[in-house]
Amino acid sequence: MELSTKRARPIIGELGLPGDKALSHLALVLGSLCEGNSGITGIGEGLDIEATKNCLIRLGVRLVRHKVREHEILVVQGRGPASLSETDDWLDCEDSEATIGLLMGVLAGRDMTSKLTGGADLRRVRLDPIADALRRMRASGWDHAERMLRHFGVSLDRAGSMSRVTGGSALRNAAVRLPGDMHLASYWVVAASIVAGSDLTMTEIGANPCRTAFLDILDRMGASIERKPWGDNIIGAPEPVGDLVVRSAGLKAVDVSPEETSRAVNELPVLAVAATQAKGRTRFKGLKVLGKEAETMAKATTKLVKAVGGKALVRSGVLTVTGPTPLKGARMEAGRDPRIAMAALIAGLVAEGEMNLTDGRCVVNAYPSFYSQLRLMCQ
């Protein structure tokens, strides 16, 4: 499947996003361990979410879809942890580290034998100890898990960086209203920032501070981003939510600290695209201490920026992008990382010529509606 973008018209209008992926996994798994029905509104999209659903179904959990007015609700009919049934079939986690990490934690406490497998990428991931698997959920911090556990009735205390859970009580079924995925919002925020004349509103987006580092970076770059919090006590919402109003703006280069880089590492490729349109040298520091995966992403990001005519360099754990630079269309392989591929499609919105990605399955698997929405709103 080939995906392409070209210089875009102004991005104007209102957009809703799929539910937060980390929260979707947690809500599905915790709902399956409850006694009673838990209705989830705004479940996330993507092959990884489907993997969690399919594994739970194989374990005997029933999932039922309902539609109430314009809202689609996925009801998890939980019957408690003891109801999980042993199966001779392999539980296929696809390439979802969140799925296999959560299921390992759940199934380890049951007196049953389960066989978990996944795609080629997942089979290369070290899964011991279980804590490592859980930390690789693509969530930006444990705050998500803590909020969701409380939402399902778990007694939990926080002291500094430590959390204490009181065990022995059953989970309480709950209605869950998931916010739009802040990571997915990053592509639209950058797109609206760099495409002249844009005025885009994104509604009911997750506003958890542990996920908004990329917004803070773009704010300092001069982006026009208005945050409209919804306030507290929203029924069914385990996380703070709000709307984002983004208008095009001239950007300036900034130095991004190691701490900021670590909190926005998943948004690094699309932030680098924004930096190609910013005046000066933007430096993303601290990549070396984040490990091999972050350095690999930085190299792939540099390759992307150079492919579209931008200026980028990785040296001594610092990614430097120099702008503003006119971009040009290119033809490149999408690869396996949707973060790189989606950033490339955003770069195409301000490029001369067409941006073509060969085999864009990674984008479709991660965010199925992204490309159709992009074409509808931008082309």
C-alpha positions as CSV (number, residue, x, y, z in Angstrom):
1,M,0.0,0.0,0.0
2,E,1.5,3.3,-1.1
3,L,0.7,6.5,0.8
4,S,1.4,10.0,-0.5
5,T,1.0,13.6,0.5
6,K,1.7,16.9,-1.2
7,R,1.6,20.6,-0.4
8,A,-1.5,21.2,1.6
9,R,-4.3,23.7,1.7
10,P,-4.9,25.3,5.1
11,I,-6.1,22.8,7.7
12,I,-9.3,24.2,9.0
13,G,-12.0,22.5,11.1
14,E,-12.6,20.2,14.0
15,L,-11.1,16.8,14.6
16,G,-11.6,14.0,17.1
17,L,-8.9,11.4,17.7
18,P,-8.9,7.7,18.6
19,G,-8.7,7.0,22.3
20,D,-5.3,6.9,24.1
21,K,-3.6,3.6,23.4
22,A,-2.0,3.0,26.8
23,L,-5.3,3.7,28.5
24,S,-7.2,1.5,26.0
25,H,-5.1,-1.5,26.9
26,L,-5.4,-0.9,30.6
27,A,-9.2,-0.4,30.5
28,L,-9.7,-3.6,28.5
29,V,-7.6,-5.7,30.8
30,L,-8.8,-4.3,34.1
31,G,-12.4,-4.5,32.8
32,S,-11.9,-8.2,32.1
33,L,-10.9,-8.8,35.7
34,C,-14.0,-7.1,37.3
35,E,-17.2,-8.6,38.3
36,G,-19.8,-6.9,36.1
37,N,-19.9,-4.9,32.9
38,S,-17.5,-2.0,32.2
39,G,-18.5,0.2,29.2
40,I,-15.6,1.8,27.4
41,T,-16.2,4.9,25.3
42,G,-13.5,6.1,22.8
43,I,-11.5,2.9,22.6
44,G,-8.2,3.3,20.6
45,E,-7.5,2.2,17.1
46,G,-4.8,0.0,15.7
47,L,-3.5,-3.6,15.4
48,D,-2.1,-3.5,18.9
49,I,-5.5,-2.7,20.5
50,E,-7.1,-5.5,18.4
51,A,-4.4,-7.9,19.7
52,T,-5.4,-7.2,23.3
53,K,-9.1,-7.7,22.4
54,N,-8.5,-10.9,20.6
55,C,-6.4,-12.4,23.4
56,L,-9.0,-11.5,26.0
57,I,-11.7,-13.2,23.9
58,R,-9.6,-16.4,23.6
59,L,-9.3,-16.3,27.4
60,G,-13.1,-16.3,27.7
61,V,-13.8,-12.6,28.1
62,R,-16.9,-11.4,26.2
63,L,-16.8,-8.0,24.4
64,V,-20.0,-6.5,23.1
65,R,-20.4,-3.3,21.1
66,H,-23.3,-0.9,21.6
67,K,-24.1,2.5,20.1
68,V,-25.7,5.2,22.1
69,R,-26.5,8.2,20.0
70,E,-23.2,9.1,18.3
71,H,-21.1,7.2,20.8
72,E,-19.8,3.7,20.3
73,I,-19.4,1.8,23.6
74,L,-17.4,-1.4,24.0
75,V,-18.8,-3.3,27.0
76,V,-16.3,-5.7,28.7
77,Q,-18.4,-8.3,30.5
78,G,-16.1,-9.2,33.3
79,R,-16.6,-12.2,35.6
80,G,-13.6,-11.8,37.8
81,P,-10.0,-13.2,37.4
82,A,-11.0,-16.8,38.2
83,S,-13.2,-16.8,35.0
84,L,-10.2,-16.6,32.7
85,S,-10.2,-19.9,30.8
86,E,-7.2,-21.9,29.8
87,T,-6.8,-22.4,26.1
88,D,-4.5,-24.7,24.0
89,D,-4.3,-22.0,21.3
90,W,-1.5,-19.5,21.2
91,L,-2.4,-16.0,22.4
92,D,-1.2,-13.9,19.5
93,C,0.0,-10.5,20.7
94,E,1.0,-9.4,17.2
95,D,3.7,-6.8,17.7
96,S,2.2,-5.2,20.7
97,E,4.5,-5.0,23.7
98,A,1.6,-3.5,25.8
99,T,-0.5,-6.6,25.1
100,I,2.1,-9.2,26.0
101,G,3.4,-7.2,29.0
102,L,-0.1,-6.8,30.6
103,L,-1.1,-10.4,29.8
104,M,2.1,-11.7,31.4
105,G,1.3,-9.8,34.5
106,V,-2.3,-11.0,34.6
107,L,-1.7,-14.7,33.7
108,A,1.3,-15.1,36.0
109,G,-1.2,-14.9,39.0
110,R,-3.5,-17.6,37.6
111,D,-3.3,-21.4,38.1
112,M,-3.3,-22.1,34.4
113,T,-0.9,-22.5,31.5
114,S,-0.9,-19.9,28.7
115,K,1.2,-19.7,25.5
116,L,1.9,-16.2,24.2
117,T,3.5,-15.4,20.9
118,G,3.7,-12.4,18.5
119,G,5.2,-11.0,15.3
120,A,8.8,-11.0,14.3
121,D,9.5,-7.6,16.0
122,L,7.9,-8.6,19.3
123,R,9.9,-11.9,19.4
124,R,13.1,-9.9,19.4
125,V,12.0,-8.1,22.6
126,R,13.4,-9.4,25.9
127,L,10.4,-10.1,28.2
128,D,12.1,-10.8,31.5
129,P,11.6,-9.6,34.0
130,I,7.9,-8.8,33.7
131,A,8.5,-5.3,35.0
132,D,10.6,-4.5,32.0
133,A,7.8,-5.7,29.7
134,L,5.3,-3.5,31.5
135,R,7.6,-0.5,31.3
136,R,7.8,-0.9,27.5
137,M,4.1,-0.2,27.0
138,R,4.7,3.1,25.1
139,A,3.2,5.0,28.0
140,S,5.2,8.0,29.1
141,G,4.9,7.2,32.8
142,W,3.2,5.1,35.4
143,D,0.7,7.8,36.2
144,H,-1.7,6.3,33.6
145,A,-1.8,3.0,35.4
146,E,-2.3,4.6,38.7
147,R,-5.2,6.7,37.6
148,M,-6.8,3.8,35.8
149,L,-6.4,1.5,38.8
150,R,-8.0,4.0,41.1
151,H,-10.9,4.4,38.5
152,F,-11.5,0.6,38.9
153,G,-11.6,0.9,42.7
154,V,-8.0,0.0,43.6
155,S,-6.7,1.6,46.8
156,L,-3.4,3.2,45.9
157,D,-1.2,5.8,47.6
158,R,1.6,7.9,45.9
159,A,4.7,9.1,47.7
160,G,7.2,10.8,45.5
161,S,8.2,8.4,42.7
162,M,6.8,5.3,44.6
163,S,3.3,3.9,44.6
164,R,1.8,1.6,47.2
165,V,-1.1,-0.7,46.3
166,T,-3.3,-2.3,48.9
167,G,-4.2,-5.8,47.7
168,G,-6.9,-8.3,48.6
169,S,-10.0,-6.4,47.2
170,A,-11.8,-7.1,44.0
171,L,-11.8,-4.6,41.1
172,R,-15.0,-2.6,40.7
173,N,-16.5,-2.4,37.3
174,A,-16.7,1.1,35.9
175,A,-17.8,3.2,33.0
176,V,-14.6,4.5,31.2
177,R,-14.5,7.5,28.9
178,L,-11.1,7.5,27.2
179,P,-9.5,10.8,26.0
180,G,-8.1,11.2,22.5
181,D,-4.5,10.0,22.2
182,M,-2.1,12.9,22.8
183,H,0.7,11.2,20.9
184,L,-1.5,10.9,17.8
185,A,-2.4,14.6,18.3
186,S,1.3,15.6,17.9
187,Y,1.1,14.9,14.1
188,W,-1.9,17.2,13.7
189,V,-0.4,19.9,16.0
190,V,2.7,20.1,13.9
191,A,0.8,19.9,10.6
192,A,-1.5,22.8,11.6
193,S,1.6,24.8,12.9
194,I,3.6,24.6,9.7
195,V,0.8,24.7,7.0
196,A,0.1,28.4,6.4
197,G,-3.4,29.6,7.2
198,S,-4.4,26.6,9.4
199,D,-6.9,26.8,12.2
200,L,-7.5,23.3,13.7
201,T,-9.5,22.3,16.8
202,M,-9.0,18.9,18.4
203,T,-11.6,17.9,20.9
204,E,-11.5,15.8,24.1
205,I,-7.7,15.2,24.0
206,G,-5.8,13.7,26.9
207,A,-4.2,16.4,29.0
208,N,-2.2,14.3,31.4
209,P,1.0,16.4,32.1
210,C,3.2,13.3,31.6
211,R,2.1,13.3,27.9
212,T,2.3,17.0,27.0
213,A,6.1,17.6,26.8
214,F,6.0,18.0,23.0
215,L,3.4,20.8,23.4
216,D,5.7,22.6,25.9
217,I,8.5,22.4,23.3
218,L,6.4,23.7,20.5
219,D,5.1,26.5,22.8
220,R,8.7,27.6,23.3
221,M,9.3,27.4,19.5
222,G,6.5,30.0,19.1
223,A,3.7,27.7,18.0
224,S,0.1,29.0,18.5
225,I,-1.5,26.4,20.7
226,E,-4.4,27.2,22.9
227,R,-5.2,24.6,25.6
228,K,-8.8,24.5,26.8
229,P,-9.1,22.2,29.8
230,W,-12.5,20.7,30.5
231,G,-12.1,20.9,34.3
232,D,-12.6,18.2,36.9
233,N,-15.3,15.6,37.6
234,I,-16.1,14.5,34.1
235,I,-18.1,11.4,34.5
236,G,-16.2,8.2,33.5
237,A,-12.9,10.0,32.7
238,P,-9.9,8.7,34.6
239,E,-7.6,11.3,33.1
240,P,-7.8,15.1,32.6
241,V,-9.0,16.1,29.1
242,G,-9.3,19.3,27.1
243,D,-9.5,20.8,23.6
244,L,-6.5,22.0,21.6
245,V,-6.8,24.9,19.2
246,V,-3.8,25.2,16.8
247,R,-3.1,27.9,14.3
248,S,-0.2,28.3,11.9
249,A,2.7,30.3,13.2
250,G,6.3,31.2,12.5
251,L,8.6,29.0,14.5
252,K,12.0,29.6,16.1
253,A,14.7,27.2,17.1
254,V,15.2,26.1,20.7
255,D,17.4,23.9,22.8
256,V,15.5,20.9,24.1
257,S,16.9,19.6,27.4
258,P,17.7,15.9,28.0
259,E,14.7,15.8,30.4
260,E,12.4,17.2,27.8
261,T,13.8,14.9,25.1
262,S,13.1,11.9,27.3
263,R,9.5,12.9,27.9
264,A,8.9,13.7,24.2
265,V,11.0,10.9,22.6
266,N,8.0,9.3,20.8
267,E,7.3,12.7,19.2
268,L,10.9,13.2,18.1
269,P,10.4,12.6,14.4
270,V,7.5,14.9,14.0
271,L,9.2,17.6,16.2
272,A,12.2,17.4,13.9
273,V,9.9,18.1,10.9
274,A,8.6,21.2,12.8
275,A,12.2,22.2,13.4
276,T,12.9,22.2,9.6
277,Q,10.6,25.1,9.4
278,A,12.0,27.0,12.5
279,K,14.5,29.7,12.3
280,G,17.9,28.6,13.6
281,R,19.3,25.4,15.1
282,T,17.0,23.2,17.2
283,R,19.0,20.8,19.4
284,F,17.4,17.7,21.0
285,K,19.8,16.7,23.7
286,G,20.3,13.6,25.9
287,L,19.6,10.9,23.3
288,K,22.6,8.8,24.3
289,V,21.4,8.2,27.9
290,L,18.0,7.1,26.5
291,G,19.5,4.0,25.1
292,K,19.8,2.2,21.7
293,E,16.2,2.6,20.6
294,A,16.2,6.4,21.0
295,E,19.5,6.6,19.1
296,T,18.2,4.4,16.3
297,M,15.1,6.6,16.1
298,A,17.3,9.7,16.0
299,K,19.3,8.3,13.1
300,A,16.1,7.4,11.2
301,T,14.8,10.9,11.9
302,T,18.0,12.4,10.4
303,K,17.6,10.2,7.4
304,L,14.1,11.4,6.9
305,V,14.9,15.1,7.3
306,K,17.8,14.8,4.8
307,A,15.6,12.8,2.3
308,V,13.1,15.7,2.1
309,G,15.9,18.3,1.7
310,G,16.3,19.4,5.3
311,K,19.4,19.7,7.4
312,A,20.0,17.4,10.3
313,L,22.9,15.8,12.2
314,V,23.3,13.4,15.1
315,R,26.5,13.8,17.1
316,S,27.4,12.9,20.7
317,G,23.8,12.2,21.6
318,V,22.4,15.4,20.2
319,L,20.1,15.7,17.2
320,T,20.5,19.1,15.5
321,V,18.0,20.3,12.9
322,T,18.7,23.6,11.1
323,G,15.9,25.7,9.5
324,P,14.0,27.1,8.0
325,T,14.5,24.9,4.9
326,P,12.3,24.5,1.9
327,L,11.4,20.8,1.7
328,K,11.0,18.7,-1.4
329,G,9.0,15.6,-2.1
330,A,10.7,12.2,-2.0
331,R,10.1,8.5,-2.4
332,M,11.1,6.4,0.5
333,E,10.3,3.1,2.3
334,A,7.8,3.5,5.2
335,G,9.7,1.0,7.2
336,R,8.4,-0.5,10.4
337,D,8.2,2.5,12.6
338,P,4.9,4.5,12.2
339,R,6.4,7.5,14.0
340,I,8.9,8.0,11.2
341,A,6.3,7.2,8.5
342,M,3.7,9.6,9.8
343,A,6.2,12.3,10.3
344,A,7.2,11.9,6.6
345,L,3.6,12.3,5.5
346,I,3.4,15.5,7.6
347,A,6.6,16.8,6.0
348,G,5.0,16.3,2.6
349,L,2.3,18.9,3.5
350,V,4.9,21.7,3.1
351,A,7.1,20.1,0.4
352,E,7.4,21.0,-3.3
353,G,6.5,17.8,-5.2
354,E,4.9,14.7,-3.8
355,M,5.9,12.7,-0.7
356,N,5.5,8.9,-1.4
357,L,5.8,6.1,1.1
358,T,6.0,2.6,-0.2
359,D,4.2,-0.1,1.8
360,G,2.5,2.1,4.4
361,R,1.1,-0.8,6.4
362,C,2.9,0.4,9.6
363,V,0.8,3.6,9.5
364,V,-2.5,1.7,8.8
365,N,-1.7,-0.7,11.6
366,A,-0.9,2.0,14.2
367,Y,-3.6,4.6,13.3
368,P,-6.0,3.2,10.7
369,S,-8.0,6.4,10.1
370,F,-4.9,8.7,9.9
371,Y,-4.3,8.7,6.2
372,S,-8.0,9.1,5.1
373,Q,-8.4,12.0,7.6
374,L,-5.2,13.6,6.3
375,R,-6.3,13.4,2.7
376,L,-9.8,14.7,3.6
377,M,-8.5,17.7,5.6
378,C,-5.3,18.7,3.8
379,Q,-5.4,17.6,0.1
